[in-house]
Amino acid sequence: MSRRWVAPTALQRLELLRRTRTVAMLGASPNPARASNFVATYLLASTDYDVYFVNPNATEVLGRPAYPSLAALPVVPDLVDVFRKPADLPTVLAETVRVGASALWLQFGLHDEDIAAEAESAGLEVVMDRCLKIEHARFHGGLHLAGFNTGVISSRRPR
């Protein structure tokens, strides 16, 4: 019997976001109607992350270069944020491990416990079925802008 994957707690997700310096968005789209474009816009405007876009079918996203693969990036990303279909996850995991990333973040709708277990066995931290933008905003007092009650009682943004 295989071990069930256990989702990271809110504190563990916050720690991961605090440690992260570079994010590779796998499947980033230049189409402003796509969720990945919305998340990319937020990450560029509201975080200190160095954000890299990976899409073999695009040359640029939001005025920045799009790379054909994780291996083509000029850096090793700390976190790989995945906007791909579930059938692509085995290939995504293999590429993420091969480049030496530290964390695999699967966006809304992506949940595969076998992939998560394999990723953790390879030393990756795994977050599944969560939005990087929403999680970052949740911990930094930004969800109120979208009408969510964050519980932050302050007129100042945390540093």
N, C-alpha and C positions, 0 to 999 in steps of 0.2 A: 504494500500500500504506500502510495507516495504522500509526502507531506503536503498539507494544504497551504497555499500561499496566504499570508496574513498581511492585510493592507497596513501601510505605515500610519501611525497615529498623526494627529494634527501637529504635535510637537516634532515628530520625526520629519514631516513634510517641511515644516518651517526651517528646521536645521539644514535640510537638503537645500532649500532655496537660499539660505544664508551662505552656505559653502560654495554655491555655484557662481562661477565667473563667466563661463562661456556656454552658450546654448546653440545647438544646431537644430534647426527646425526642418525635419525630414518630411517633405511633401508640402512645403510652403508654396502658396499660390500667388501669382501676381493679380488674380481676379479679386477685386475688393468685395465681392459677394461671398467669398469663401471664408469659413471660420479661421483658417490658418492666416489669412491676410489680416483679419481683425486682431488676432492674437499677436501677430508680428508688429502691427502698428502700436499696440499697447506696450509690448516689450521694449521697442525702440524709444518710445516716448516716456515711459514711466519706470524704467529700471536702469540699473547700471550694467546690466549684462552685455557682453559682447555677443551679438546675435549673428549667426550665419545661416543662410538659406540653402537648402539642398532640394533641387528639383531638376532632373535631367531634361525636362521639357521646357525650361525657362532659362533665359539668360540673365534676368534680374527680377528682383522683387523689391518694391518700395525704393527703387533707385540704387539698390545694393546688388552686388553680383550674386547669382544663383549658381551653385556648384552642382556638378552631375552626381556626386556621391559623397559620403562621409569621408572616404579616403582622399578625395580631392581638396578637402578643406586645408587652409594654411595653418590650422591649429588642431589640437586634440580637444574636442568639446568635453566639458564636464558633464553636461546633460544633453541627451538626445530626445527632443520633443517630437512625437510621432503623429503625423496626420496621413496615415495610409490605411488601406483596407486590411481587414483581419487576415486574409490569405497571404499578405506580404510579411507578416510578423516574423516568421522563421528567418527570412532573408535579412530583415531589418535587425534582428537580434544578432545574427552572425556578423553583420557589418559593424554593428555597435561594439561588439566584443573585439573584433579585429582592429579597430582604430584605437581602442584603449579608453573609451569613455567611462565615466564613473556611475552614471545613472541613466535609466531608460524610463521615460515618461510617456505613457500611452494616453492619448486624448479621449474625450467622451466617446463612448461606444466601442472602445477597444479594451477587451478583457479576455485574457487567455492564461489560465493558471499554469499550464504546462510551460508556456513561454516565460512566465514570471519565475517559476522554479528553476528553469534552465539559466535565466539571466542571473538570479541570485547565486546559483552554483558557480557562475563565472565571475562572481564578485561585484555585480552591479546592484545598485539600489533600484527598486522598481516601484513606480506609482502607476496605477491603471485606472481608466475610466474617470479621469479628473482633468479639468482644464488648467493649464499652467497659468494663464492670465487670471482666472477666477481665484485660484489658490494664492497667487502673489498678492492680488488685491485684498483678499480676505485678511491676510496677515499684515498688510500695510495700510489698512484703513481706507482702501479705495472702493470697496463695494457699495458704499453709500451713494456713489455717483450713479449706480445702476439701480438704486432703489432697494438695496439689501441692507438689513440691519446688521452691522458688524459688531456692535457692542463696544466700539471704541468711543470713549467719552473724553474728547479732547478737541480743542480748536487747532492743535498743531499736528502736523504729519510726523510720524516717527522718522528718525534718521536712518 
